Each structure stands twice: as C-alpha cells, then as structure tokens.
Amino acid sequence: MSENPAATPAQAPEQAPELGAETQPVRGQANTPEEIAELIVEFEQYRDRLVNETINAAKKAKLPKSAVMSQLEPELAQIDGILMGLREQHLALTQA
C-alpha cells in the first residue's frame, strides 16, 4: 500500500538547483558578464517559482502562510546571498 505523505511547506514541485555547485564556477573562473547576467536571471526566476509554488502547495494543505515562510526563509536567504554575490561580480566586470 503506497501512502502519499503530505508535502512539507519547504518542498517545491521542482528540485532546487545545487546552490553551492551553481556558484563555484562563477567564483573559480573568469566568466563573462553575459554568463553572470544569465545566472542572475535564472536564480531570480527560481526564487520566485520556489515561493509561489510553495505557497500554493501550502494553501492546498491548509497551512498558515507564516509557518510556510518561516520554513522557507533559510533557503531564500541562501538564494539572496548568491544573488548578491553574482550582482557584485557582474558590476565589477561591467565597470572594468
């Protein structure tokens, strides 16, 4: 008999990218501003999708939004930190 466990609020329908692996090439290699800009867009889209899909799943499970966001906050903070680093790197490359 297979059970369908209730999704936890921090789960999103799609798997999250490996955040550490995603940024290592950026820090370890001289990427072009275009490549960094593309990474920024991808992470922004992923962040938005993660929040929206998690909130929608929580609504279906009738979980309070505040509880969902508190569980999601650590991952959002990690994504925001990566975005900040990518934006700084992009700015440094475009001002050079």
Residue, then its C-alpha position, 0 to 999 in steps of 0.5 A: m500500500s503506497e501512502n502519499p505523505a503530505a508535502t512539507p511547506a519547504q518542498a517545491p514541485e521542482q528540485a532546487p538547483e545545487l546552490g553551492a555547485e551553481t556558484q563555484p564556477v562563477r567564483g573559480q573562473a573568469n566568466t563573462p558578464e553575459e554568463i553572470a547576467e544569465l545566472i542572475v536571471e535564472f536564480e531570480q526566476y527560481r526564487d520566485r517559482l520556489v515561493n509561489e509554488t510553495i505557497n500554493a502547495a501550502k494553501k492546498a494543505k491548509l497551512p498558515k502562510s507564516a509557518v510556510m515562510s518561516q520554513l522557507e526563509p533559510e533557503l531564500a536567504q541562501i538564494d539572496g546571498i548568491l544573488m548578491g554575490l553574482r550582482e557584485q561580480h557582474l558590476a565589477l566586470t561591467q565597470a572594468 
